[in-house]
Structure formats: structure tokens, C-alpha cells
């Protein structure tokens, strides 16, 4: 007889019995219920109306268009947090943090709907979240509870709403994948202690922005495009879904790297993704799975946020590839000052 898959609730009970924080477990459970509810709404799709309809502009996060489903997802997760031990929630869809219960011990940051440009194309979209401790009394205002480096997260995860709905989550003891069983609404573990494969040949980047990228990123991609005849000595495949959770989920399974660098366009000088509720949780998830995440030079989890909607370049994936991209950034000034002969990557870079 096939062994029954461990449920998310059983996993959380084991976490608490081993000394883990019960408030964190409770919050993950509430988030999972909200994710399941959003999954059901997405599955109905256009049968319940135009979920991709533009209903506003998110001035708080750089003028991004807000779709109907963005707003509904934000409402769903905000209301769900009333049942969790959460002091404040910070969302991509809101200008400032929302205080729920100032006496509660946790702070939650959430991107309610990642990849919303894909709502009307039936491509995988998702939700990203991070759970932080509220700092001790006297160390700052409750509204600044999310202004902590990502290494201080207590848990992080993302939902992906695709052919299956899955929750990828870490409680800082490995990264695990739970798949939603639509028959009973239960998340069941389908991959335990995930390890991201290395030495794979896939990368994800929006190549249409090539001319705007910094020198280090162009050099790295040029070497990949050169394939078997270039300095890397092998061929690579490019992927780009325009949904970060979809890219992340694929890399968890198949390895590779995702790059969303800063570039020369107005509004992209500091990157485009948000540090607090996108980069931080993804970075923790990937590090807990043996991967890495950087802004090109700095470890994402070491960056101290200064604003809820602060942007950052983000490069994540298998550790070998992330480390290589970091080296390209560190070496870039030297290459730019070198004469042409010594600026040839194939001569000195493995």
C-alpha cells in the first residue's frame, strides 16, 4: 500500500513539537488556507468575470498597474491575517504597512499576486510571503517591523497556481514542497528537503533588455549564448515566463539561474523587484535548498531594507551559477580597464 503523504498540518505539528515557534506554524497554516481559497478563485477564471481587468495604478510601488485579481488577492490575504498572530502586514498592493494587532509577535510581508501580467493568458502565477519576528519593544516603531535583513526571517514561502497548486515553504530547516489536493483542500508534501541541481544548462532572463544591462550581465549572457564554441564549452537554453514563481519552481526542480538585473532604463536603476516581499523570501527558500541569491555582488539576505517597496536587482538559482555571476560583477571593472587582448573572456575565464 502506498504510504500516505504527510500533510502540511502534520509537518507544522512536527515543527512545533521539535521546538519550533507555534505562532509561526499558525501563520503558515492561515496563509495556506488563503492560498487554497485563491487557487479556487483562479481556477474558475473568466467564468466569474475579467480577472485581468485594470482597476488602478499602484503608485506606492512605482506605478505598476493593478489588476482586479491583484486587489482581490490582497484583500483575501489581509483578511486571513486577522486569524493569525500577526502584528502588521506589508503588501505590494498597499502604500504602507497595515497594523492588525500591535501586541502580536509576527510581521508578514506579501506579494499577493506575482506575475499578474499573465492573468489573462492562463500562465502560472503565484503568491510570495515572508514572516519576520516583531523586534523587542524599544527597538523601533511597530510599523518598521519589516525593515529587517532577510536573514532574520522566521519562515518564507510561495504558492504557485498552475496545473497544480503548490506551496514551496521553509521554516529554516530545509525547503519543502506541498501540493494542494483539490479533492479535500489539503496540502500534502510531495518533495522533502529539496536540493537544487547544479551544473544544469538553463537560464531565465528577459533578453529584450540586453542593450540596457550592465556590462557584467551582458558578458555573462554572451558567454552562454556562445554555447559549445564559446568559453563555457557547452550549449545553454533560455527560458522566460514573466512570472517569477514559475521560474523559481522550475529551477527548484531542474536547476539553473534567474536574472532580473538593474539596467539603464528610468525606474530600473536599482532593479525592479521588491526586496522585502519578493527577493527576501525567494532568497531564503533557495539558500535553504542549497542555492543562492544575490543582487549581483551582495547576498540578498544581508541587505538592510530602508523602505517597504524598496527595489533590488535579483539573481537566484543553483549556487554554482549564482557564484559565477557574482564573479562577473566583481571582475567587470578590471575587464573594462584592460586592453582588448586581455579583455577576451575566453582566454582567462573557465
Secondary structure, 3 states (H helix, E strand, C coil): CCCCCCEHHHHHHHHHHCCCCHHHHHHHHHHHHHHHHHHHHHHHHHHHCCCCCEEEEEHHHCCEEEEHHHHHHHHHHHHHHHHCCEEEEEECCCCCCEECCCCCCEEEEEEEEECHHHHHHCCCEEEEEEEEECCCCCCCCHHHCCCCCHHHEEEEEEEEECCCEEEEEECCCCEEEEEEECCCCEEEEEECCCCCCCCCCEEECCHHHHHHECHHHHHHHHHHHCHHHCCCCCCCEEECCCCHHHHHHHHHHHCCEEEECCECCCCCCCCCEEHHHHHHHHHHHHHHCCEEEECCCCEHHHCCCCCCCCEECEEEEEHHHHHHHHHHHHHHHHHHHCCHHHHCHHHHCC
